[in-house]
Amino acid sequence: MRIPRIYCPDILVNQDLLELDNMASSHLCKVLRLTSGDSLLIFDGKGNSFTAIMETASHKSATIQITGPMEENTESKLILHLGLGMSKGDHMDYAIQKAVEVGVSHITPLITKFSVIKLDEKRQQKKLQHWLGIIIHACEQSGRTRLPVLNPITPLVSWLEHDAERKIVFVPNGAKTLAQLDRTSSVSVLIGPEGGLCLSEVNLAANHEFKQVRLGPRTLRTETAAAVACGAIQTLWGDYTN
């Protein structure tokens, strides 16, 4: 049976005992049904991982004994920043989940012309907390040791100005494919929402040095495009080249 793996942001490197919060305790004891003496893995989201044993088990409060550090070499050397036009429903959730599993280092939800959801400040913060939870669970499942940076919801025009060694926007009629680009160690990828990017947004991206690239001959949903694009980039320049 696979050893459970959970995110614990408050681990101290030389700490022996750690009391878990209510959410982690409930997940381990109620959902996974761990009891005293069971083994688990914990990570702090900053690159540190440890083996541990359940010391006390309760749905509301559990304590774990940290038994030692461990090496988990699961992070990509490629800096991959995903700018993702906001979509409704679970499309955004799926895109973020799969992007984390594939190894992105930064995620920025973008407000674009065809973004169909409009959020006030309070609802934006609620959405960001929801997406952070998806990121954490994806890291737990996939074995990642660092949480990708989740940036605030940002207007596209502001996000385009950030620096990256290479910038890519995927469009159906792009002049080049990924395979025709030179290898890089830092790349930003722009994926539009369900309705895509309008022509003025594509042109604006081009003015900010985003190369127009096509992602195969078929039209992909926004959540599919995010997963496929990040996976293809890792194949060419990241994880799968080693």
C-alpha positions in Angstrom: 0.0 0.0 0.0 1.2 3.5 -0.9 2.4 5.5 2.2 0.2 8.6 2.7 1.9 11.9 2.0 0.7 15.2 3.4 1.6 18.9 3.3 2.7 20.4 6.6 3.9 24.0 6.2 5.1 24.5 9.7 7.7 21.8 9.9 11.0 22.8 11.6 14.1 21.0 10.2 15.2 19.8 13.7 11.7 19.1 15.0 10.9 15.7 16.5 7.2 16.0 17.3 4.5 17.8 15.2 0.9 18.5 16.1 -1.3 18.6 13.0 -4.1 21.0 12.5 -7.7 19.9 12.4 -7.9 19.5 8.6 -4.8 17.3 8.4 -5.8 15.3 11.4 -9.2 14.6 10.0 -7.8 13.7 6.6 -5.3 11.2 8.0 -7.5 9.7 10.7 -11.0 9.9 9.3 -10.4 9.6 5.6 -7.2 7.5 5.4 -7.9 5.8 8.7 -4.4 6.0 10.0 -3.8 4.9 13.6 -0.9 5.2 16.0 2.2 3.5 14.6 1.3 4.0 10.9 3.9 5.5 8.6 3.5 8.6 6.5 5.5 11.2 4.6 5.4 14.9 5.1 6.7 17.9 3.2 6.7 21.6 3.9 6.3 23.0 0.3 9.7 24.6 0.4 11.7 21.6 -0.7 12.0 19.6 2.6 10.5 16.2 3.1 10.5 13.8 6.1 9.5 10.3 7.1 7.2 10.2 10.1 5.0 7.9 12.3 1.6 8.6 13.8 2.1 9.1 17.5 -1.4 9.9 18.5 -4.5 9.7 16.3 -7.7 11.7 16.6 -10.1 13.2 14.1 -9.5 16.6 15.7 -5.9 16.5 16.8 -3.2 14.1 15.8 0.5 14.1 16.6 3.3 12.7 14.4 6.8 11.6 15.3 9.3 12.8 12.6 11.8 10.0 12.1 14.2 11.7 9.6 14.7 13.7 6.4 14.3 12.1 3.0 15.3 13.0 -0.6 12.6 13.5 -3.1 14.0 14.7 -6.4 10.7 15.5 -8.1 11.0 19.2 -9.0 11.8 20.3 -12.5 14.8 22.4 -13.3 12.8 24.3 -15.9 11.1 27.5 -14.7 7.6 27.2 -16.2 5.1 30.0 -15.6 1.6 29.4 -16.7 -0.7 32.4 -17.4 -4.2 31.0 -17.6 -7.3 32.9 -18.7 -10.0 32.3 -16.1 -12.8 29.9 -17.0 -16.0 28.9 -15.3 -16.9 25.7 -13.5 -14.3 23.1 -13.0 -12.3 23.9 -16.1 -9.9 26.1 -14.2 -9.6 23.6 -11.3 -8.7 20.8 -13.8 -6.2 23.0 -15.6 -4.4 24.0 -12.4 -4.4 20.5 -11.0 -2.8 19.0 -14.2 -0.3 21.9 -14.5 0.9 21.2 -11.0 1.3 17.5 -11.7 3.3 18.3 -14.9 5.7 20.6 -12.9 4.8 24.3 -13.4 6.6 26.6 -11.0 4.2 29.6 -11.2 0.5 30.0 -12.0 -1.2 33.3 -12.7 -5.0 33.4 -13.3 -5.7 36.0 -15.9 -8.6 38.4 -16.6 -9.1 38.4 -20.4 -11.7 39.8 -22.7 -13.5 36.4 -23.0 -13.2 35.5 -19.3 -16.7 34.6 -18.4 -16.4 35.0 -14.6 -16.4 38.4 -12.9 -15.3 38.4 -9.3 -15.2 41.1 -6.6 -12.3 41.3 -4.2 -13.9 39.0 -1.6 -14.7 36.3 -4.2 -11.3 36.6 -5.8 -9.7 35.8 -2.4 -12.1 32.9 -2.0 -11.2 31.5 -5.4 -7.5 31.8 -4.7 -7.9 29.9 -1.5 -9.8 27.2 -3.4 -7.1 27.0 -6.1 -4.4 26.8 -3.4 -6.1 23.8 -2.0 -6.1 22.1 -5.4 -2.3 22.9 -5.7 -1.6 21.4 -2.3 -3.6 18.2 -3.0 -1.9 17.9 -6.5 1.6 18.2 -4.8 0.6 15.6 -2.2 -0.5 13.2 -4.9 2.3 13.8 -7.4 5.2 13.8 -4.9 6.2 17.4 -5.4 8.2 19.0 -2.6 7.7 22.7 -3.5 4.3 24.4 -3.9 4.1 26.3 -7.2 3.6 30.1 -6.7 0.0 31.0 -7.1 -0.1 34.7 -8.1 -3.1 37.0 -7.6 -5.8 37.2 -10.3 -4.2 39.6 -12.8 -5.3 41.6 -15.9 -3.7 40.1 -19.0 -2.2 43.5 -20.0 -0.3 43.6 -16.6 0.9 40.0 -16.8 2.4 40.4 -20.3 5.0 42.7 -18.9 6.9 40.2 -16.7 10.3 38.9 -17.7 11.1 35.4 -18.9 13.8 33.9 -21.1 11.1 32.8 -23.6 7.4 33.7 -23.9 4.9 31.7 -25.8 1.2 32.2 -26.8 -0.6 29.3 -28.4 -2.7 30.2 -31.4 -4.3 27.9 -34.0 -2.4 29.5 -36.9 1.0 29.9 -35.1 3.9 30.2 -37.5 6.0 27.6 -35.5 5.7 24.5 -33.3 7.4 24.0 -30.0 9.9 21.6 -31.6 11.1 24.4 -33.9 12.2 26.6 -30.9 15.6 26.5 -29.2 15.9 25.0 -25.8 15.4 27.3 -22.8 15.5 27.2 -19.0 12.7 29.7 -18.3 9.5 29.9 -20.2 6.1 31.7 -19.8 3.1 30.2 -21.5 -0.2 32.0 -22.2 -3.3 30.0 -22.5 -6.7 31.7 -23.2 -10.0 31.0 -21.5 -12.9 28.9 -22.9 -13.6 31.6 -25.6 -9.9 31.9 -26.5 -7.9 35.1 -26.8 -9.2 37.9 -29.1 -7.0 39.2 -31.9 -6.0 42.3 -30.1 -4.8 40.3 -27.1 -2.7 38.0 -29.3 -1.2 41.1 -31.0 -0.6 42.7 -27.6 1.2 39.5 -26.5 3.3 39.6 -29.7 4.3 43.2 -28.8 5.6 41.9 -25.5 7.8 39.3 -27.2 5.4 36.3 -27.0 6.1 34.0 -29.9 3.0 32.7 -31.6 3.1 28.9 -31.6 0.5 26.3 -32.7 -0.3 23.3 -30.5 -1.2 20.6 -33.0 -3.9 20.6 -35.7 -6.9 20.2 -33.4 -8.8 22.7 -31.2 -8.3 21.9 -27.5 -10.4 23.0 -24.6 -8.6 25.5 -22.3 -8.0 22.9 -19.6 -6.7 20.4 -22.1 -4.4 23.0 -23.8 -2.8 23.9 -20.4 -2.0 20.2 -19.6 -0.8 19.4 -23.1 1.3 22.6 -23.5 3.0 22.2 -20.2 3.7 18.5 -20.8 5.1 19.1 -24.3 7.4 21.8 -22.9 8.6 19.5 -20.2 9.3 16.9 -22.9 11.4 19.3 -24.9 13.2 21.3 -22.3 12.5 20.0 -18.8 11.9 16.8 -16.9 11.8 14.3 -19.8 15.1 15.3 -21.3 17.2 13.8 -18.4 
